[in-house]
Amino acid sequence: MLSTLNADGSRRWIKPKLSHGRFLTMRRVVAYALILIFTVIPYLSMNGKPLVLLDLVTRHFTIFGRTFLPTDTLLLALLLVGCFVTIFLLSALFGRVWCGWACPQTVYMEFVFRPIERLFEGAPGRVKKGWLAGKAFSKPAKMVVYAVISVYLAHTFLAYFVGVDELRQWVTRSPLNHPGPFGVMVAVTGLMLFNFGFFREQTCIIACPYGRFQSALLDRNSLIVTYDHVRGEPRGRATRAGDDVSLRVLSAGPEKRTADCVDCGMCVTTCPTGIDIRNGLQMECINCTQCIDACDTVMAKLDRPRGLIRYSSQAAITGEKVRLLRPRVVIYPAVLLVIAVAFLVVLSGKGAADVSILRGVGRPFVELPGGEIGNPVKVKIVNRMDKPGDYRVELAGAEGLRLTIDENPIHLNPGEAKTLSAMIVAQRNLLGHEMPVVSVRVTEISTPASGTALRREIGFRLMGPAQRHEREHESESDKPGREHGGGGDK
């Protein structure tokens, strides 16, 4: 059963009690720093470009000042695989540290929306305190504040995909002038409000697949938030006898024991996903460390050592030998190194423009009036620079050949791609049994921003009737049951 469901199937609304401690203090610092970073990144630039801009409409993805085009499929694939392998490595070493410390869902839910909820409705588990708690308008006022923050989050989110300049126009112009973008803003704002106001922790439990993957990503030596059952069991209530603190099982009378868990339930009431960490590693645990702070507070009151719930590994808790160096810790960095080298090699091979010469669709050649043979080709050029470029296409050092193309020179705006139809025309006598290779030269004739003009030659193999007749002859001679010189069957 999900931790957010009651036994009868109804929704269990989780309102965790805040537990102060060293980990909460550190997470606060990290969370507010990340909120600042998330907000500022769209406004930063590098090399005259946004630091991060994922333009889905034009399919231009700018990351750290470098723009990746739709033709950079291999680069984007390497980058994506590298991100996944990095997550695998961090999970193997530190468990779900991303979920508890850096995920935007956790950061905004635990350090923005829940504090607002406590402000308007009071802290859970106590008598409502404060001038807002318990008022008739507290819940409607809370939703109004939630809506305002959702607008802010929606605009921050959209800035990563449309850019701050375009977003500024969306905000300042009348919705009647841009109903489509306005509808997008309203939809994203509604999704933010639904997520943080209603769906809440179920995003981590139901929607996010990471919890289900962790069984494959973690091993017994991975660092996780765990309960020391050896030290804590059997659990029971605490009683005081003078200055001596002893733990007693209620059903066992006054018999003393040394187990440290007093079954106070603080680790459960403070958990933002509503689980009991004492039941072991669970899919819903996001490693937020609230149970550690809660348990440490109780242990301090009972004069017991801290760390009944702590960062540790399953191997360490059960007394096994902890292995820092293990196969996945070696394999993941090695794979990351290979991906990084491949990425840099491919990236270094990218010039000011991408040029492709492809054979035309349909027949490989056509016979023209006058006995000439034409080979249809497709010339594709992608301008990778931030300024317009002009490119001339010609044949390099080819006598008796000529090139006809729809547009020459070819003008391309920044990031624009064009595919033009062309034809390489040759005299019939030049196309013998050997298929000749010609060089198609593409030269940038405009002044490039880099100062180095593009000049690239690509080989293209011509085809003609001689090759066709030879292939037909070879095909005919390979047929079984026929002689090479005669027409009758054997």
C-alpha positions in Angstrom: 0.0 0.0 0.0 1.2 3.5 -0.8 2.2 5.6 2.2 -0.2 8.3 1.0 -3.2 6.0 1.2 -5.4 5.0 4.1 -6.5 1.4 4.6 -9.9 2.2 3.0 -8.2 3.7 -0.1 -8.8 7.3 0.7 -6.1 10.0 0.4 -3.8 10.3 3.4 -2.7 14.0 3.6 0.8 14.1 4.9 1.7 17.2 6.9 5.1 16.3 8.4 6.3 17.9 11.6 9.5 19.9 11.1 12.5 18.5 13.0 15.3 21.0 13.6 18.9 19.8 13.5 22.2 20.0 11.8 21.1 18.3 8.5 18.0 20.7 8.2 20.3 23.7 8.6 22.7 22.4 5.9 19.7 21.5 3.6 18.3 25.0 4.1 21.5 26.6 2.9 21.8 24.3 -0.1 18.1 24.7 -1.0 18.0 28.5 -0.9 21.3 28.6 -2.9 19.8 26.3 -5.5 16.6 28.4 -5.7 18.8 31.4 -6.4 20.8 29.5 -9.0 17.6 28.1 -10.7 16.3 31.7 -11.0 19.4 33.4 -12.2 20.6 30.9 -14.8 18.3 32.0 -17.6 19.6 35.6 -17.2 23.3 34.6 -17.5 25.2 34.5 -20.8 28.4 33.0 -22.1 30.1 33.7 -25.4 27.3 36.1 -26.2 24.7 33.4 -25.8 22.4 32.3 -22.9 24.0 30.0 -20.4 21.2 27.5 -20.9 18.4 27.8 -23.5 16.5 24.7 -24.6 14.6 26.1 -27.6 12.2 23.3 -28.6 10.5 25.2 -31.4 13.7 25.7 -33.4 15.4 22.7 -31.9 18.4 24.7 -30.9 19.9 23.8 -27.5 22.4 26.1 -25.9 24.3 24.7 -23.0 27.1 26.7 -21.4 27.3 29.1 -24.4 27.5 26.3 -27.0 24.6 25.8 -29.3 23.7 22.3 -30.4 21.7 21.9 -33.6 19.3 19.1 -34.7 22.2 17.7 -36.7 24.2 17.2 -33.5 22.4 14.0 -32.7 25.5 12.1 -31.6 26.6 15.0 -29.4 23.2 15.2 -27.7 23.1 11.5 -27.3 26.5 11.4 -25.7 25.5 14.3 -23.4 22.3 12.5 -22.3 24.0 9.2 -21.7 26.7 11.0 -19.7 24.0 12.5 -17.5 22.5 9.1 -16.8 25.8 7.5 -16.0 26.6 10.3 -13.7 23.3 9.7 -11.8 24.2 6.0 -11.7 27.6 6.8 -10.2 26.3 9.2 -7.6 23.6 6.8 -6.6 26.1 4.0 -6.2 28.2 6.2 -3.9 25.8 8.4 -2.1 22.3 6.9 -2.6 19.5 9.3 -3.3 21.4 12.4 -2.5 19.9 14.2 -5.5 16.3 13.5 -4.4 16.8 14.8 -0.8 19.1 17.7 -1.4 18.9 19.1 -4.9 15.8 18.0 -6.8 13.6 21.0 -7.5 10.5 19.1 -6.4 12.0 18.6 -2.9 13.7 22.0 -2.7 10.5 24.0 -3.5 8.1 21.6 -1.6 10.0 21.5 1.6 11.5 24.9 1.7 8.9 27.1 0.1 5.4 25.6 0.1 5.5 23.6 3.4 6.8 26.7 5.4 3.9 28.7 3.9 1.5 26.0 4.9 2.8 26.0 8.5 2.5 29.8 8.5 -1.2 29.8 7.5 -2.3 26.6 9.2 0.1 26.1 12.1 2.6 23.3 12.8 1.1 19.8 12.8 0.8 17.9 16.0 0.4 21.0 18.2 -2.2 23.5 19.2 -2.6 26.0 16.4 -0.4 29.0 17.1 0.1 32.3 15.4 -2.2 35.1 14.2 -2.9 33.3 10.9 -3.4 29.7 12.2 -7.0 28.7 12.7 -8.5 31.7 10.9 -11.4 31.2 8.5 -9.4 32.8 5.7 -6.2 30.9 6.3 -6.7 28.2 3.7 -8.0 30.5 0.9 -5.2 32.9 1.7 -2.7 30.1 1.5 -3.9 29.1 -1.9 -3.6 32.7 -3.1 0.0 32.8 -2.0 0.5 29.3 -3.6 -0.9 30.7 -6.9 1.5 33.7 -6.8 4.5 31.5 -6.2 3.3 29.1 -9.0 3.3 32.1 -11.4 6.8 32.8 -10.5 7.9 29.2 -10.9 6.1 28.9 -14.2 7.9 31.9 -15.6 11.3 30.6 -14.3 10.6 27.3 -15.9 9.6 28.8 -19.2 12.6 31.0 -19.3 14.7 27.9 -19.9 12.8 27.1 -23.0 11.8 30.4 -24.6 14.5 32.8 -23.3 14.1 35.8 -21.0 13.8 38.3 -23.9 10.9 36.4 -25.5 9.3 35.8 -22.0 9.5 39.5 -21.3 7.4 40.1 -24.4 4.9 37.5 -23.3 4.5 39.2 -19.9 4.3 42.8 -21.1 2.1 42.3 -24.1 -1.7 41.9 -23.9 -2.9 38.3 -23.9 -5.1 39.2 -26.9 -2.0 39.7 -29.0 -0.5 36.3 -28.1 -3.2 33.9 -27.0 -1.0 30.9 -27.6 1.9 31.8 -25.4 -0.5 33.2 -22.8 -2.3 29.8 -22.8 1.1 28.1 -22.3 1.8 30.3 -19.3 -1.6 29.6 -17.7 -1.2 25.9 -18.3 2.3 25.7 -16.7 1.1 27.9 -13.8 -1.8 25.5 -13.3 0.5 22.5 -13.4 2.8 24.1 -10.8 -0.2 24.8 -8.5 -1.6 21.3 -8.9 1.8 19.8 -8.2 2.8 21.7 -5.1 -0.7 22.4 -3.8 -2.4 19.0 -4.4 -0.2 16.2 -5.8 2.8 17.1 -3.5 4.8 14.1 -2.3 3.0 11.8 -4.7 5.2 13.2 -7.4 8.1 11.5 -5.8 6.2 8.3 -4.9 4.1 7.8 -8.0 5.3 9.9 -10.9 9.1 9.8 -10.5 10.6 6.5 -11.6 13.8 7.0 -9.6 12.5 5.2 -6.5 11.8 2.1 -8.6 15.2 2.2 -10.2 17.1 2.5 -6.9 17.0 -1.3 -6.3 19.2 -1.7 -9.4 21.3 1.5 -8.8 22.2 0.8 -5.2 24.2 -2.0 -3.6 24.8 -3.0 0.0 27.8 -0.5 0.2 25.9 2.5 -1.1 25.4 5.4 1.4 21.8 5.7 2.5 19.7 7.0 5.4 19.2 3.8 7.5 18.0 2.7 10.9 20.5 0.7 13.1 18.2 -2.2 14.0 21.0 -3.9 15.9 21.2 -1.0 18.3 17.6 -0.1 18.3 15.7 -3.4 18.6 13.7 -4.5 20.5 12.1 -1.1 20.8 10.1 0.2 23.7 9.1 3.2 25.8 11.5 5.1 27.9 11.0 5.8 31.6 13.1 7.8 34.1 14.2 6.6 37.5 16.0 9.5 39.1 18.9 10.5 37.0 19.2 7.0 35.5 17.7 6.6 32.0 16.6 3.1 31.3 14.5 1.7 28.5 11.7 -0.6 29.3 9.4 -2.8 27.3 6.0 -2.0 28.6 4.8 -5.6 28.5 7.9 -6.8 30.4 7.3 -4.8 33.5 10.3 -3.1 35.2 12.9 -5.2 33.4 15.7 -3.1 32.0 17.2 -3.5 28.6 19.7 -1.6 26.5 18.0 -1.1 23.1 17.9 2.6 22.1 14.7 3.0 20.1 11.9 4.2 22.4 9.2 3.9 19.7 8.4 7.6 20.0 7.3 7.7 16.4 9.1 11.0 15.7 10.9 9.5 12.6 7.5 8.8 11.1 5.7 12.0 11.9 8.6 14.1 10.4 8.9 12.1 7.2 7.6 14.1 4.2 6.6 10.8 2.4 5.0 9.2 5.5 7.1 6.1 5.8 8.7 4.4 8.8 12.5 4.3 8.2 12.8 1.4 10.7 11.2 -0.9 8.1 14.4 -0.7 6.1 15.2 0.7 2.6 12.0 1.7 0.9 11.1 3.1 -2.5 9.5 6.2 -0.9 12.6 7.3 1.0 14.1 10.4 -0.6 17.1 10.7 1.9 15.8 14.1 3.2 17.5 13.3 6.6 14.5 14.7 8.6 14.3 11.3 10.5 18.0 11.7 11.4 17.4 15.1 13.0 14.3 13.9 14.8 16.0 10.8 16.2 19.1 12.7 17.2 17.0 15.1 19.2 15.3 12.3 21.1 18.6 10.5 21.8 20.1 13.7 23.2 17.2 14.1 25.6 17.7 10.5 26.7 21.5 10.9 27.0 22.0 8.3 24.3 24.6 8.5 21.5 23.3 10.1 18.3 23.2 8.0 15.1 20.5 5.5 15.8 19.2 6.7 12.4 22.1 7.9 10.3 23.9 8.0 6.9 25.4 4.5 6.6 25.1 1.5 4.3 23.3 -1.8 4.6 26.7 -3.6 4.9 27.9 -1.4 7.7 24.7 -1.8 9.7 24.8 -5.6 9.6 28.5 -5.7 10.5 29.8 -6.7 7.1 33.1 -5.4 5.7 32.4 -2.2 3.8 33.9 -2.1 0.3 34.6 1.3 -1.0 36.2 -0.1 -4.2 33.7 -2.3 -6.1 32.9 -3.0 -9.8 30.3 -0.4 -10.4 32.4 2.3 -8.7 35.1 1.5 -11.2 33.0 0.8 -14.3 30.9 4.0 -14.1 33.9 6.4 -14.1 35.5 4.5 -16.9 32.4 4.7 -19.0 32.1 8.5 -18.2 35.7 9.0 -19.3 35.0 7.2 -22.6 31.9 9.3 -23.1 33.8 12.5 -22.3 36.6 11.7 -24.7 34.1 10.8 -27.5 32.2 14.0 -26.8 35.3 16.2 -27.1 36.5 14.4 -30.2 33.1 14.9 -32.0 32.8 18.4 -30.7 36.3 19.4 -32.0 35.3 18.1 -35.5 32.4 20.5 -35.7 33.3 23.5 -37.9 31.5 26.6 -38.9 29.1 24.7 -40.9 27.9 21.1 -41.5 28.1 19.9 -45.1 26.5 16.8 -46.6 26.5 15.5 -50.2 23.8 12.9 -50.7 22.7 10.9 -53.8 19.4 12.1 -55.1 16.2 10.2 -54.6 15.1 7.9 -57.5 17.3 6.9 -60.4 21.1 7.2 -59.7 21.6 8.9 -63.1 19.7 10.2 -66.0 20.6 10.4 -69.7 20.4 14.0 -71.0 19.9 15.2 -74.5 23.3 15.4 -76.3 24.6 12.2 -74.8 25.5 13.7 -71.4 24.9 11.8 -68.1 23.6 13.5 -65.0 23.9 12.3 -61.4 21.3 13.9 -59.2 22.6 15.0 -55.7 21.4 16.7 -52.6 23.5 19.4 -51.1 22.8 20.1 -47.4 24.5 22.9 -45.5 23.9 23.9 -41.9 25.2 27.3 -40.7 26.4 26.7 -37.2 27.6 30.3 -36.6 25.8 33.2 -35.0 25.9 35.4 -38.2 24.7 34.9 -41.7 26.9 33.0 -44.1 27.2 32.6 -47.9 28.5 29.4 -49.4 29.6 28.5 -52.9 29.3 24.9 -54.2 31.6 23.8 -57.1 33.5 20.9 -58.5 37.2 20.8 -57.6 39.6 20.1 -60.5 37.1 18.2 -62.7 37.5 18.6 -66.5 34.6 17.7 -68.6 32.2 18.0 -65.7 29.8 20.7 -64.6 27.5 21.3 -61.7 24.0 22.7 -61.8 22.3 23.7 -58.6 19.1 25.6 -57.6 21.0 28.3 -55.8 24.6 29.3 -55.9 26.0 30.9 -53.7 23.7 29.7 -50.9 22.7 32.3 -48.2 22.0 30.9 -44.7 20.9 32.8 -41.6 22.4 31.8 -38.2 21.5 28.2 -37.4 19.6 27.8 -40.7 19.8 24.6 -42.8 19.1 24.2 -46.5 18.9 21.2 -48.7 19.2 22.0 -52.4 18.9 19.8 -55.4 21.8 19.7 -57.8 23.1 17.6 -60.6 26.7 16.7 -61.7 26.7 16.5 -65.5 29.5 14.5 -67.3 30.2 13.4 -70.8 29.4 9.8 -71.5 33.0 8.9 -72.4 34.1 9.9 -68.9 32.0 7.2 -67.3 33.7 4.0 -68.1 33.5 0.7 -66.3 35.3 2.2 -63.2 33.0 4.6 -61.3 35.0 7.9 -61.1 35.0 9.9 -57.9 34.7 13.7 -58.1 35.3 16.3 -55.3 32.5 18.6 -54.4 33.9 21.8 -52.9 32.0 24.0 -50.5 33.6 27.4 -49.7 32.4 30.1 -47.4 32.6 33.4 -49.3 31.3 35.7 -46.6 33.5 37.0 -43.8 33.2 34.4 -41.0 32.9 35.4 -37.3 35.8 33.0 -36.5 38.1 34.6 -39.0 38.7 31.3 -40.8 36.6 30.6 -43.8 35.0 27.2 -44.4 36.6 25.2 -47.2 35.5 21.5 -47.4 35.8 19.0 -50.2 33.6 15.9 -50.2 34.1 12.9 -52.6 31.1 11.7 -54.6 31.1 8.6 -56.8 29.5 9.1 -60.2 27.4 6.4 -61.9 26.5 5.9 -65.6 25.2 3.4 -68.2 28.5 1.5 -68.4 28.2 0.5 -64.8 24.5 -0.4 -65.2 25.2 -2.7 -68.2 28.2 -4.3 -66.4 26.0 -5.0 -63.3 23.3 -6.4 -65.5 25.8 -8.6 -67.3 27.2 -9.8 -64.0 23.8 -10.5 -62.6 22.8 -12.4 -65.8 26.0 -14.5 -65.7 25.4 -15.4 -62.0 21.9 -17.0 -62.8 22.0 -20.8 -62.3 21.3 -23.1 -65.3 22.6 -20.6 -68.0 25.8 -20.7 -70.0 27.8 -17.5 -70.2 27.9 -17.4 -73.9 24.6 -19.1 -75.0 21.0 -18.6 -74.6 19.9 -22.2 -74.1 19.5 -24.1 -70.9 21.9 -26.9 -69.9 
